[in-house]
Amino acid sequence: MPRLLMFGAGNIGRGFIAPTFTQAGWRVTFVDLDAVKIDAFNQRGSYTVTEVDDEHAHVVAVQPVDGVLAADRAAVAAAVADADLVATAVGLEALKYLGAPLAAGLALRESTRPLNILICENGADARDRLAAAIRSVIDNDARFAAERAHLLQRLATDVGLVRTSIGRMIPPGAGADALDIAVEPYAHLPVERAAFIGAAPIIPHLELAEDFELVIAQKLYLHNLTHACLAYAGARVGLATIPDAVRDTAVSARAYAAGVAAARAIARVYAPARETTVETENIALLDQLFVRYRNRRLDDPIVRVGRDPFRKLSSDDRLVGAAQRCLRAGVDAAPIIAAILDAAAWQVADDEPRAAEWRLAQARGTLSTLAAAIRLPWENLLMSALALAARRAAAAASMRGANLVITDAEAAAIEIADFGLENFERFGLAIHVYVNTERVCAKELMMLPGQICPEHRHPPIPGMAGQEGELGKEETFRVRAGEVHLFLPGERSDSARAFAHGFIPAEKHGVFTMWKHVHLTPGTQYTLKPNTPHWFVAGAAGAIVSEFSTRSRDEADVFTDPAIQRVPDAA
């Protein structure tokens, strides 16, 4: 009877890999740190997997099985040497610990027997991590000094590091039994045909895939992406499980839209010669996923799916990686960008990796959270898009917090102006335009604490040949929330200048020349005549200002600071 050596007795190992192989006539030997599980395998020789959906439950016996405690190095090395096939399902961060037992087993293994390892991990770099772990041990462990060159040669030619794509959802078990587990009926295990050394095993549900880059992309940037989207959007509205999230119309629509964008980008990036066919296949896979997510019997908790946001927001993982591929393929990444912002709002549990670091980043704001997690420069196209989206979202939230109604479509179109100074938190405005016709304009201006709209005026606009010109914009500011300090012509005293300079960075004192102060609080307003130089700054709590005016021609505004360019969305 052939033997599979399974590193990891967690959900994937027990709930998917082991039953797949035992049903094909294999024995499975588990290697794990959990002595309770290892003792149970050895005492019972079997356990059960229950396949459940909303209507049915089917019990499958998994046997024969046994176990080896990971701490027993000699026994683990011997098991590696004897195994017909090895598999890992230990988690990306734990792969580094498998280098030593695999190297030791390779040293004991007959030179005529290749060693194929199924890498059953979520992560595009899992194979590279495992290869590096084995190579590092061979290079640095004194036990292998005499045969180092031979083992490195075997690692290069006799070890097949086979990538896989895990096609089964298995939430944490809730029962008291150490081994028995509930899973969904769906079971597909695509594996990388070209990575096998020698013949691949013929196993039901094990699918030999030729184009494995596409398979990995579908798993990571379609399945894992939409699963995470449901979790992060669901968490923001207080939902508890993935089935709850997929049944919530708004949450489900957000996640599905992200999936559609990813489906199109995956087809363009990974299968350009078959783009239309692969996109159709991706959409069919997406639809299938959203049926699987509804499985109430699994009741997958959102707190499980969303945990470890640092990993899930890393630059090539499910969310950011999918968004970058959309941008590379010319696909609108907005739905995935919205999901990344949802992820940035995740409330970590105390036991999540780097929980304190995550909370510290969140305390500094959304952009700090994204920078800490993604670790890409702000010049990166995606990071610029995220900054714009985050600022729009914050502006919309402040409007809604002031009981102003703004639709999602309007929120997505809020103008973010930094006047070309690239210092939005200090010099900028978020602007929602209600209307701007030939005669009237109405806007909402959202300002951050201490944010300045630089000094400018609205000059007369000459008319075209035979047409009357315009006097320039007349505008009325009315504060809805917070406070605004407005500065106008008419005051030249040193004390007035000193008060105004208190709001302005020292390097910009020379380009602010208006000192007459008007203090606007909620319910107060002020009307500015055309061509009046002015600037204003929000108070310590920020501000929301309604602007009512004649026609607005922002491109015609004249600024005192020559460094300013009045360019929309220059975030």
Buried (B, 14 or more C-beta within 10 A) or exposed (E): EEBBBBBBBBBBBBBBBBBBBBBBEBBBBBBBBBEEBBEBBBEEEBBBBBBBBEEEEEEBEBBBBBBBBBEBEEBBBBBBBBBBBBBBBBBBEBBBEBBBBBBBBBBEBEEEBBBBBBBBBBBBEBBEBBBBBBBBBBEEBEEBEEBBEBBBEBBEEBBBBBBBBBBBBBBEBEEEEBBBBBBBEBBEBBBBBEBBBEEBBEBEBBBBBEBBBBBBBBBBBBBBBBBBBBBBBBBBEEBEBBBBBBBBEEBBEBBBBBBBBBBBBBBBBBBEEBBEEBBEBBBEBBEEBBEBBBBBBBBBBBBEBBBBBBBBBBBBBBBBBBBBBBBBBEBBBBBBBBBBBBBBBBBBEEEBEBBEEBEEBBEEBBBBBBBBBBEBEEEBEBBBBBBBBBBBBBBBEBBEEBEBEBEEEBBBEBBBBBBBBEBBEBBBBBBBBBEBEEEEBBBBBBBBEBBBBBBBBBBEBEEEEEEEEBBBBBBEBBBBBBBBBBBBEEBEEEEBBEBBBEBBEEEBEEBBBBBBBBEBEEEEEBEBEBBBBBBBBBBEEBBBBBBBBBBBBBEBBBBBBEEBEBEEBBB
